[in-house]
Amino acid sequence: MTINLSDPRTMLALVERMATPKTYLRDTFFKNKETSPTEIVDVEFRKGNRRLAPFVHEKIGGKVVENTGYQTRNFAPPLVAPDKITTAFDLAKKTAGEHIYSGKTPQQRAGEKLVRDLLELEDMITRREEAMCAQALFEGKIEVIGEGVNRVIDFGFTNKETLSGTDVWTSDSSNPLGDLKRWIRQVQIKGMVNPDIVVMSSDVVDAFIQHPKIKEILNIRNLYVGEVRTAKELPNGVSYVGTLPGLNVDIYEYNEYYLDDFTDENNPTTKPLVPEGTVTLLSSAANFTMAYAAITIIEESGSFVTYEAERVPDQWIEKRPDRQFLSLSSKPLPIPREVDSWFVAKVM
């Protein structure tokens, strides 16, 4: 028997389970938000130095030192604009979970659908922002692939290394602690910040805590044979693994995923935000920015209006067939201003 869930019939309360977007990377490392009145975002990259103040003779006076230079780069944040469509058919029958005798009018259902659609579009954009933050941090670039667009936003990131042979962390002869110390020192030298957070993919965490050279020093609570119980579950899909004494870095496992339906539209796959086999050393003191470019839309009056905002909603209708469109637009771009302030390693 074919069942149409839109037809009036007795049904238990609808249980709707949707994956809530996790935003650990965006909220932790790209806390600074900036909106721009233009479609192009100008970013100044300035590198400091460790120059010492010069000694001078009292009778000679001060010595002029050169100004520290900076580089201005231009970025065009990509447009993210998911749409939802509402037709008369959508409003004629009861919605999922609605009581058969609710007596709701199509106008009331339209209002409720508008709220649901806005929330869904907001979740999609938030998920895209987190995926862009992940690409910026773990790859040093952002691939913009979509309808009519295919380009790469490259930040010129070079602090990365790929281990091989007996150096990979699944080998007992490798030295994960020594690797972390070396990478931390490199960030301290080039980026002039102190890494205090290590983000690992789940497979790296499993290999790391089972490594014979790590077992004795890693401060992990609730560690059971054959099973890892993290010391504390944190919001946004991240789990605290432990702390490395002496290095003063906290280790986290981040398990968040996204649906890749754009690389191969016919074969969508679910992928982790943190690439497998990856370790990333980050500093909570780094100056990263979440930038939003301006969005221009045409209003019902026929005039173009530019909005300087993180999100811009829009609605319009089409006839024959009668349809109402709802759009939520954004032009986000995570910008890691200090490209030497973190390190990415492929350890497996």
Backbone torsions as a table, in degrees:
resi	resn	phi	psi	omega
1	MET	NA	129.5	178.3
2	THR	-85.3	128.8	-178.2
3	ILE	-110.6	125.8	175.2
4	ASN	-99.8	109.4	-175.6
5	LEU	-67.7	-12.1	178.5
6	SER	-84.5	-18.7	179.2
7	ASP	-72.2	147.4	177.8
8	PRO	-62.4	125.4	176.2
9	ARG	-167.2	164.1	179.1
10	THR	-72.3	129.4	-178.9
11	MET	-147.1	139.9	175.8
12	LEU	-66.5	163.0	-179.1
13	ALA	-55.7	136.8	-178.8
14	LEU	-69.4	132.8	174.0
15	VAL	-108.3	109.1	-177.3
16	GLU	-105.7	116.0	-179.1
17	ARG	-114.2	111.5	178.8
18	MET	-121.1	144.9	179.6
19	ALA	-72.8	117.9	178.4
20	THR	-76.4	131.9	-178.9
21	PRO	-61.4	135.5	175.2
22	LYS	-99.2	136.8	-173.1
23	THR	-131.8	42.0	-179.0
24	TYR	-61.5	-45.5	-177.0
25	LEU	-66.8	-47.0	-178.5
26	ARG	-63.4	-45.8	-174.5
27	ASP	-76.7	-22.6	-177.8
28	THR	-90.8	-41.8	-171.3
29	PHE	-111.2	-17.6	179.2
30	PHE	-118.6	50.7	-175.8
31	LYS	-70.8	-30.2	-178.7
32	ASN	-75.9	117.6	-179.4
33	LYS	-110.0	135.4	178.6
34	GLU	-136.0	131.7	174.0
35	THR	-105.1	146.3	-177.1
36	SER	-117.8	142.8	177.2
37	PRO	-79.9	-0.6	-178.6
38	THR	-123.6	170.6	179.4
39	GLU	-83.1	-13.8	179.3
40	ILE	-109.9	135.4	179.2
41	VAL	-108.1	123.0	176.4
42	ASP	-94.9	128.0	-178.6
43	VAL	-124.1	130.0	177.7
44	GLU	-96.8	121.6	176.3
45	PHE	-103.3	117.7	-178.1
46	ARG	-123.6	126.1	179.0
47	LYS	-105.7	128.3	176.9
48	GLY	-82.9	-174.6	177.3
49	ASN	-146.8	176.9	-177.9
50	ARG	-110.2	37.3	-179.3
51	ARG	-66.4	136.8	177.0
52	LEU	-88.9	148.8	174.3
53	ALA	-64.9	134.1	-174.8
54	PRO	-74.9	145.1	170.3
55	PHE	-78.1	140.4	177.2
56	VAL	-140.5	154.3	176.2
57	HIS	-74.2	145.6	-177.6
58	GLU	-60.0	-30.1	-177.6
59	LYS	-84.7	-11.6	-178.9
60	ILE	-94.0	-38.1	-179.3
61	GLY	93.7	-164.8	-173.7
62	GLY	-73.6	161.2	177.7
63	LYS	-116.1	131.5	-179.1
64	VAL	-72.4	132.7	176.2
65	VAL	-111.8	148.8	-178.1
66	GLU	-69.2	146.6	176.1
67	ASN	-70.2	144.7	177.1
68	THR	-75.6	125.7	-177.8
69	GLY	-79.7	169.8	177.3
70	TYR	-146.2	162.1	-179.2
71	GLN	-121.6	130.6	178.0
72	THR	-102.4	126.3	178.7
73	ARG	-120.3	147.7	-178.1
74	ASN	-107.7	133.7	178.2
75	PHE	-128.0	142.3	174.9
76	ALA	-110.6	98.1	179.8
77	PRO	-57.5	134.6	-178.2
78	PRO	-72.8	150.8	178.8
79	LEU	-82.0	131.1	173.7
80	VAL	-117.2	117.8	-172.8
81	ALA	-147.7	78.5	175.1
82	PRO	-75.4	144.6	179.9
83	ASP	-118.3	156.1	170.9
84	LYS	-130.1	146.0	-178.9
85	ILE	-117.7	137.4	175.0
86	THR	-121.2	128.5	178.4
87	THR	-115.5	168.6	177.9
88	ALA	-60.9	-33.1	179.0
89	PHE	-62.8	-36.6	-179.2
90	ASP	-62.9	-26.6	-172.8
91	LEU	-103.8	-9.8	-175.4
92	ALA	-74.4	-34.0	-178.1
93	LYS	-110.9	164.6	-177.9
94	LYS	-64.0	151.9	179.2
95	THR	-86.5	167.8	179.6
96	ALA	-60.3	128.1	179.8
97	GLY	89.3	-9.3	-178.4
98	GLU	-78.7	138.3	179.4
99	HIS	-66.7	143.2	-176.1
100	ILE	-65.3	-22.0	-179.7
101	TYR	-111.1	27.9	-177.4
102	SER	-67.2	-30.3	179.0
103	GLY	73.0	19.3	-179.2
104	LYS	-71.8	141.8	177.8
105	THR	-87.3	161.9	175.3
106	PRO	-56.6	-33.5	178.6
107	GLN	-65.4	-39.7	177.8
108	GLN	-67.1	-40.8	177.9
109	ARG	-65.0	-35.4	178.8
110	ALA	-62.9	-41.0	178.5
111	GLY	-64.6	-41.9	179.5
112	GLU	-67.7	-39.3	179.0
113	LYS	-65.8	-35.2	177.8
114	LEU	-59.8	-43.8	179.9
115	VAL	-65.0	-46.0	179.8
116	ARG	-62.1	-42.5	-178.9
117	ASP	-65.1	-41.8	178.9
118	LEU	-61.9	-42.1	179.2
119	LEU	-63.9	-40.2	179.6
120	GLU	-66.3	-42.7	179.0
121	LEU	-65.4	-39.2	178.0
122	GLU	-62.7	-42.1	178.2
123	ASP	-62.2	-39.9	-179.7
124	MET	-64.6	-41.9	179.8
125	ILE	-68.8	-41.0	178.0
126	THR	-60.5	-41.1	178.8
127	ARG	-64.8	-38.3	177.5
128	ARG	-65.2	-40.3	178.6
129	GLU	-60.6	-43.9	-179.9
130	GLU	-65.6	-38.3	177.6
131	ALA	-65.1	-37.3	177.6
132	MET	-67.0	-39.9	176.7
133	CYS	-62.4	-40.6	179.4
134	ALA	-63.3	-44.8	178.8
135	GLN	-63.9	-40.9	179.9
136	ALA	-61.6	-40.5	-176.1
137	LEU	-81.9	-44.9	-172.7
138	PHE	-87.1	-20.1	-178.7
139	GLU	-122.7	-15.9	-179.1
140	GLY	75.9	11.1	178.9
141	LYS	-157.3	162.8	-179.7
142	ILE	-125.4	122.9	177.2
143	GLU	-88.8	122.5	179.9
144	VAL	-105.3	97.0	-177.4
145	ILE	-121.8	124.0	-179.4
146	GLY	-173.8	-161.3	-178.3
147	GLU	-63.9	106.0	176.7
148	GLY	75.4	13.8	-179.4
149	VAL	-141.1	137.6	177.3
150	ASN	-157.0	95.5	-178.9
151	ARG	-149.4	170.1	-178.8
152	VAL	-126.1	130.4	173.6
153	ILE	-99.0	107.4	-172.9
154	ASP	-106.1	127.7	-178.7
155	PHE	-96.1	2.8	178.7
156	GLY	69.0	35.6	-177.7
157	PHE	-78.6	132.4	-177.7
158	THR	-128.3	-5.9	-178.1
159	ASN	-78.4	73.4	-179.3
160	LYS	-147.9	156.8	-177.6
161	GLU	-152.4	146.6	176.1
162	THR	-120.1	120.4	179.7
163	LEU	-82.0	154.6	180.0
164	SER	-148.3	169.8	177.0
165	GLY	61.1	-135.4	-179.0
166	THR	-78.3	-1.5	179.4
167	ASP	-83.7	-15.2	-180.0
168	VAL	-66.5	149.7	-170.4
169	TRP	-72.4	-8.4	174.3
170	THR	-81.9	-6.4	177.6
171	SER	-94.1	132.6	-179.5
172	ASP	-65.0	-21.7	-179.9
173	SER	-85.7	-3.1	177.6
174	SER	-75.5	171.4	-176.5
175	ASN	-135.3	79.7	-177.5
176	PRO	-58.5	-40.5	-179.6
177	LEU	-65.0	-41.9	177.7
178	GLY	-64.3	-38.2	177.4
179	ASP	-62.6	-46.3	-179.5
180	LEU	-61.8	-41.8	178.0
181	LYS	-60.8	-43.1	-178.7
182	ARG	-64.6	-42.4	-179.3
183	TRP	-69.8	-37.0	178.1
184	ILE	-62.6	-43.1	179.5
185	ARG	-63.7	-36.9	179.7
186	GLN	-65.0	-40.3	177.2
187	VAL	-66.9	-39.4	178.5
188	GLN	-61.6	-36.7	-178.4
189	ILE	-76.9	-51.3	-174.0
190	LYS	-83.1	-39.6	-175.6
191	GLY	-95.5	-14.6	178.6
192	MET	57.3	31.5	170.8
193	VAL	-130.8	163.3	-178.8
194	ASN	-107.0	112.4	177.8
195	PRO	-60.2	131.9	178.5
196	ASP	-126.7	0.8	-179.7
197	ILE	-133.8	132.7	174.2
198	VAL	-118.8	123.0	178.0
199	VAL	-108.3	125.1	-179.2
200	MET	-119.9	149.0	170.4
201	SER	-72.8	161.9	-173.7
202	SER	-62.8	-37.5	-179.6
203	ASP	-69.1	-31.9	177.2
204	VAL	-69.8	-40.2	178.4
205	VAL	-58.0	-45.8	-179.5
206	ASP	-59.9	-43.6	-179.7
207	ALA	-71.6	-36.5	-175.9
208	PHE	-65.0	-50.3	-175.1
209	ILE	-74.1	-15.9	176.9
210	GLN	-94.5	-4.3	-179.4
211	HIS	-67.7	132.5	-176.1
212	PRO	-59.3	-29.1	-179.2
213	LYS	-82.4	-10.1	-177.6
214	ILE	-105.0	-30.0	-174.5
215	LYS	-52.6	-39.6	-173.4
216	GLU	-78.3	-20.4	-174.0
217	ILE	-112.0	-17.2	-176.7
218	LEU	-77.0	125.5	-177.6
219	ASN	-86.9	89.1	-179.8
220	ILE	-118.8	127.6	174.2
221	ARG	-90.9	152.9	176.5
222	ASN	60.5	46.3	176.9
223	LEU	-97.1	118.2	-177.9
224	TYR	-113.4	157.1	-179.5
225	VAL	-64.1	124.5	177.7
226	GLY	77.4	1.0	-178.4
227	GLU	-147.6	138.3	178.7
228	VAL	-104.5	122.2	173.5
229	ARG	-113.3	110.3	-176.3
230	THR	-66.9	154.7	-175.9
231	ALA	-65.7	-34.9	178.9
232	LYS	-156.8	138.5	175.6
233	GLU	-89.6	130.1	-177.5
234	LEU	-111.2	162.5	178.2
235	PRO	-67.3	168.1	176.1
236	ASN	67.5	26.9	171.1
237	GLY	77.9	10.7	-178.6
238	VAL	-105.4	145.2	179.4
239	SER	-123.2	136.5	176.8
240	TYR	-79.2	127.0	-178.4
241	VAL	-98.0	-48.5	-178.7
242	GLY	172.1	-176.8	-179.1
243	THR	-126.9	134.9	176.8
244	LEU	-89.7	111.9	178.9
245	PRO	-64.5	142.2	-180.0
246	GLY	93.3	-36.0	178.6
247	LEU	-96.0	-17.8	179.2
248	ASN	55.4	44.9	175.5
249	VAL	-121.8	137.8	175.2
250	ASP	-93.4	137.5	-177.6
251	ILE	-105.4	132.3	-179.6
252	TYR	-128.7	147.6	172.1
253	GLU	-108.9	126.6	-177.7
254	TYR	-116.0	111.9	-179.5
255	ASN	-112.6	90.0	173.9
256	GLU	-134.9	146.5	-172.4
257	TYR	-130.6	164.2	175.7
258	TYR	-142.8	157.8	179.0
259	LEU	-93.9	116.0	177.4
260	ASP	-90.8	97.2	178.2
261	ASP	-114.1	18.7	-177.9
262	PHE	-115.7	-28.7	177.1
263	THR	-65.0	-46.8	175.5
264	ASP	-138.6	98.5	-174.3
265	GLU	-59.4	-29.2	-178.0
266	ASN	-81.6	-15.7	-179.4
267	ASN	-134.9	72.1	178.5
268	PRO	-65.8	140.2	-179.2
269	THR	-133.2	150.1	176.5
270	THR	-91.6	126.0	-175.3
271	LYS	-125.2	150.8	176.7
272	PRO	-79.2	146.4	176.2
273	LEU	-67.6	-38.1	175.9
274	VAL	-90.5	113.8	-177.6
275	PRO	-57.4	145.5	179.9
276	GLU	-59.4	142.8	177.9
277	GLY	74.3	18.4	-172.6
278	THR	-110.5	139.0	172.9
279	VAL	-123.8	133.3	-179.0
280	THR	-129.7	126.3	177.1
281	LEU	-100.6	123.3	-173.9
282	LEU	-129.5	160.9	177.0
283	SER	-121.8	127.9	177.6
284	SER	-69.9	-10.0	-179.9
285	ALA	-94.4	-2.2	-179.0
286	ALA	-68.5	150.3	-176.9
287	ASN	-94.8	88.1	176.7
288	PHE	-108.7	152.9	-175.6
289	THR	-133.2	141.8	170.0
290	MET	-103.6	105.9	-175.2
291	ALA	-100.9	148.2	177.9
292	TYR	-132.1	122.4	178.5
293	ALA	-84.8	163.5	-178.4
294	ALA	-70.7	152.8	179.6
295	ILE	-124.7	130.0	179.8
296	THR	-111.1	127.8	178.0
297	ILE	-130.1	161.8	176.5
298	ILE	-101.1	131.0	-177.9
299	GLU	-92.5	175.6	-176.9
300	GLU	-61.0	-28.4	179.8
301	SER	-70.3	-13.1	-178.9
302	GLY	96.0	-3.9	-179.5
303	SER	-92.4	148.8	177.5
304	PHE	-88.5	136.1	-179.2
305	VAL	-128.9	132.9	178.7
306	THR	-104.1	130.7	-178.6
307	TYR	-114.4	133.9	173.5
308	GLU	-101.1	91.7	-173.2
309	ALA	-157.7	164.0	177.6
310	GLU	-75.3	-35.6	-179.9
311	ARG	-134.9	141.1	177.2
312	VAL	-131.9	109.2	177.3
313	PRO	-83.6	154.9	179.1
314	ASP	-153.2	148.5	178.0
315	GLN	-136.1	145.2	173.2
316	TRP	-158.0	165.5	-177.5
317	ILE	-124.2	156.2	174.3
318	GLU	-132.7	147.7	-179.8
319	LYS	-104.9	155.4	173.5
320	ARG	52.1	73.4	1.8
321	PRO	-83.2	157.0	-178.7
322	ASP	-72.2	121.6	-179.0
323	ARG	-144.2	146.8	174.4
324	GLN	-115.9	130.4	-178.4
325	PHE	-105.8	139.8	173.8
326	LEU	-125.1	128.7	-178.9
327	SER	-129.3	145.1	173.4
328	LEU	-129.0	115.7	-173.7
329	SER	-110.4	150.9	177.2
330	SER	-156.5	150.3	174.7
331	LYS	-126.5	75.5	-176.9
332	PRO	-88.6	150.8	173.5
333	LEU	-154.5	109.3	173.0
334	PRO	-72.4	129.3	-176.3
335	ILE	-123.1	107.8	173.8
336	PRO	-81.8	92.9	-172.8
337	ARG	-60.2	-36.0	-176.9
338	GLU	-102.9	92.6	-170.1
339	VAL	-74.3	-7.9	177.7
340	ASP	-104.1	9.0	-172.0
341	SER	-94.1	10.7	174.5
342	TRP	-150.9	169.9	-175.8
343	PHE	-140.5	138.7	179.5
344	VAL	-123.0	131.3	-180.0
345	ALA	-132.4	140.1	172.7
346	LYS	-98.3	109.6	-170.8
347	VAL	-107.5	-4.4	-178.3
348	MET	-141.0	NA	NA
